[in-house]
Amino acid sequence: MSALPASSREWHLVARPHGWPVPADFALRETPVAEPAEGRILVRNKHFSVDPYMRGRMNDVKSYVPPFKLDHPMDGGAVGEVVASNAEGFAVGDHVLHGLGWREYADVPAKHATKVDPDLAPLSAYLGVLGMTGLTAYAGLFEVASFKEGDAVFVSGAAGAVGSQVGQMARLRGASRVIGSAGSDEKVKWLVEELGFDAAFNYKNGPVKDQLREAAPDGIDVYFDNVGGDHLEAAISSLKVHGRATICGMIAQYNDTEPTPGPRNMAQIIGKRLRLQGVLVGDHYDLQEQFVREVGGWLAAGELKHRETFAEGIETGVDAFLGMLRGDNTGKMIVTV
């Protein structure tokens, strides 16, 4: 076994952000590295994920995931190589997916690590298209929104990691029309020309409600919400009777310091008998096998495209996270350690 490094760098949250996080809320610190105890493995992280939900964990509020602790390493999805093992079933050189990102070396309980095959897909794919974001898209569209062939689908944040998969999955399963919104003309072009969306618009170019009506004059059956705010209000107006909305994220208001007003047209939910339902990926791990089989097939056939935005080096972690909140990424934002 090769000698282990003496220390590892890891990102700590040192102050709770008020509104938009700033670099001073974080610190990159060194911690000693030791041989793993029984039932644990030491992983040299290759990539870790930065995701919108992490902003909520920086607040000291009770939620579906515990908040990050101050002056402790943050965590999140990561993939890496086992460099020391004291656990049955894991050998040095294995590649694993686990939940202790934001650091160079992770001391992981073996029961919380999953082996992944770097020959089936690049390691980074297990953080995105074949990982949590891909499963979120898959479960949110097919199970929560009860998508069926012939549905017209609108996706907000459509150039992001989840949204870009939702639109393509809908198209591959026979949607009648797929519409996306994004924050730049370049992203809009990518959605239509490369991902096969039927229509897309830049939400900065005019009221979402008007642009959606123009893109979907006959209305929509399914709305996949990554944004909230004016997008949700516009979708409620465009949803047909018995329409369904999956509420996945509300990135438009994650950094607001004042309560955000809700959609002003919620009375339409009654007349149209709409169903709005939240999705958390943790409720849908029973779909994992089916998801990897179907999505892996689409990937292998070249039918499903995915893009990743890489930030190089652990020291870029916070900049990558802030950039993701601003929408600087196309597809999944990943930090290569």
N, C-alpha and C positions, 0 to 999 in steps of 0.2 A: 504494500500500500504506500502510495507516495505521501510525503510529509504534508501535513495540513498547514494552511497559513496561520500565522499568529493571530490575525484579526480580520474582521469583516466590517465593511461600511454599511450603515443602514439609516434610512430616513425616519426621523422622529417628528411627531407633531408637538410643538412647544407652546403654542397659543391657539385658542379657539378663534377661528376667523369670524369677523363681524361683516356680513356682506361678502364681497369678493375676497378670497384668500390672497395673501401677499407672501412673497418669499420668506419674510421674517417670521411667519407662523411655523416654519419648518427648520430642522437642523439635520445635517448629515454627520453622523457620529460613528466612531469606531468602537467595536465590541470584541472581546476575545473569542476565539474559536476553540472548541474542545471536541474530543471524540464523542460520538453520540452514545447516550445511555441505552440500556436494553429496550428493544422495541422501537428504536428511533433510527433515523438515517440523516446523514449530513449531505445537503444538496448544494452544489455550485449552481446558482441561478444563471440561466442564459437570457431569459426574457421575463419581464413582469408587466402586468396589465395596469393601466390607469383608466378608471371608469367613472361615469357621472355619479353613481350611487355613493361613491366615496366622499363626495362633498357633504352629504347628509351625516355621515359618520364623524365628521369633524365637529359637529354640534353636540353639546352635552344634553341630548334628549333621548328619551326611550323610543325605540323604533324596532323594526323587524330584525335589524342587525345591531349589536351593541356598539356604542360610540368608540372611536379610537381613544386610547388613554394618552394623556399628556406625558411627555418624556419617556414614551415607550415606542418601539418600532411599529410603524403602520403595517397593515397586511392587505393581501389581495391575491388574485390569481398569479401564478408563476409556473414556469417550466424550467427544468434544469437537469443536471447529470449528478447521479449519486457518486460522491467521492469517499464516503465512509459509511459502512452499514453495520448495525448491531440488531438487525431485524431479519427474521426468516422471510424468504421470498424476494428480498431485494439485494442485488449485488452491485459492487462498484462498477460503474459504466452504464447502469440502467438509466433510462430517461423517465422522468416522472412529472406529473402535473400535481400541484399542491396549492395551499392557500397562504403561504408566507412569502409574499413578494416584498418589494421596497427594500431589499437587502441583497448583498452579494452572496452570502452563504446562509442557508436556512437549516436549522435543526428541527426536523419534522417528525412527528409521530407517524410511524409507518402506516397505521390504519387510516391516516388522512392523506395518503399519497396514492396516486393512480399511475400505473405504468402506461407510457404512451410510446407509439412506434414512429421514430423519425423517418422511416422508409415509406410509411403510408402518406405522410404529409409533413411539411416543414414544422418544426417544433412550435413556432409562433402561432400556427393555425389552431393549436389546441387551446389558445387563449381567446380565439375569435370565432371563426367560421365553424370549427368543430368543437368549440368550447362553450362557455357560459353564454356568450352573446348569441351564438348560433342557436343554442337550445332555447334561449329566451324568444328569439324570433319564431322558431318552429312551434313551440308550445303556445305562444301568445296568439299566433295566427290560426293554427289548425285546431287547437283545443279550446282556448279561451274565447276566441272570436267565432268559433264554429264555422270557419271558412268552407264554402262549397263551390264547386265548379260553376263558372258563370257569374260569380260575384264581382262587383266593381269595388276596388280597394284603394284607399288613400292612406299614405304613410307620411307622417311628419318626421323631420330629422332623417330624411331618406338617404342621405349620403353618409350617415354614421354607421357604426359597426352593426347595430341591430337593424336599423331601417333599411340599409342596402340589401340585407338578406331577406327581410320580409317581402319586399317588392318582387324580388326574383323568385322566391318560393311561391308566391301567389301566381305569378306568370306561369311557372312550371306546372302548377296544379290546375291551370285552366281558368284563371281570372278573365272576365270579359274586358276589363280595363284596369290598369295600374297607374296611379298618379302619385307623384312624390313632391315634397317641398324641401328646399335646401337653402343655404345662406349665401350662395354665390352662383354667378352665371356658369362658371367652370364646372361646379358640381352638378348643376342642372343638365349641362351637356353630357357629362359622364353618365348620369342616370338614364337619359334617353338613348344616347348613341352606343353605349357599351353594355349597360345592364338591361336594356330592353323595356324600360318603362314606356308606357304609351304617351304619357305627358308628365311634365314636371315644371315647377316654377320657383323663382327666387322670391322668398317671402319679403325680402327687403324692397322689392320693386312695386309694391302696392298692397292694398288690403287683402289679407289672406282669403277672406270670404268671397271677394270678387274674383280673385284668381282661381280659386277652387271651383266656383260655379262655371267659369269659362272652360276649365279643364275637364269638368264632369257635368255637362249640362243635364244629363239624365239622373244625376244623383249618385250616391255611393251606398253600398251594402255594408262595408266594413271600414272602420277607421282604426289604424294602429297609431297610438299617440305616444310620441317620445318627447313632446314639447310642452303641451298644456296651453294655457292662456288663450290668445286669439285663434290659435289653430283648433283647439277643442270647440270653441264657440262656432267657428266656421264649419267644422265637421258636423256638429249637431244640426245646423241649418241644412246641410247637404245630404244627411243620412235619410234613406228611404224608410218607410214603415217597416218595423221589425229589424231595423239596422242594429249592428253590434259594434261596440268600440272596446278595444283592449287598451287599458291605460297602463303604459309601461314606464313612462318617465315624464317629468315636467321640468326639463332643464332650463326653460325660460324663467323659472322662478326660484331655482336652487340658491341663488345668491341675494335674493330680495331680503331686505331688512324689515319691510312692512308686509302685512298679510296681502296676498294677491286677490283681487276681486274674482269671483267665479264667473263662468259664462252667463251672459245676461238672458239667454234664450232657453234656459233649462226646462221651462214649461213644455217645450216641444217633445221632451222625453216621454211625457204622458201620452199626448196625441199620437205620436209615432210608435209608441210601445218599444222604445229603444232599450237596449241592454248595454250598460257601461260597466266593465269589470276590470279590476286591477290584476296584474300578473306579477308573480315573484317566481323566478326560475327554480328556487328550492322546492316548490310544490310539485315539480314536474320531472323529477329525475327518473320516474318510472318509464318515461319516453326515451331515455338516453340511448338504449340499444337501437330502437327503431330510427331515432334521429341520426345516429352515426351511420347506420346502414343506408338510409335514403339520401342524406346529404353527402355522405362519402361517395355514393354512386354518381350524384350530380356533379360533384367536383371532378371525379375521375373522368367523366364523360366530357368535361369542359363546358357543361351547361350552366354551372353556377360560378360566378366570378366573385372574387373578394379582393379588396385592396387593404393594405396595411400602411400605416404611417409610423416610421421608426425614429425614435430618439436614441442616440448612441451614448452609452456610458451612464453609470448609476447617478453621476452628478447632475444629469439632465432630468431626473425624475420629477421634480416639482415643476420645472418649466413645461414638461410634457403634459402634466396633469392640468396646469392652468391653460395651456394651449388647447387641450381637449375641451375644457369648459367653454372656451371662446369659439370653438368650432374650427380650429386650424387644421384638424385632421380630416382626411377622406378615408372612410373605413375605420378599422380598429387602430387605436393609438397604443403603441407598444414601446416599452423601454428595453433596449438591449443592454445587458449589464456588461 
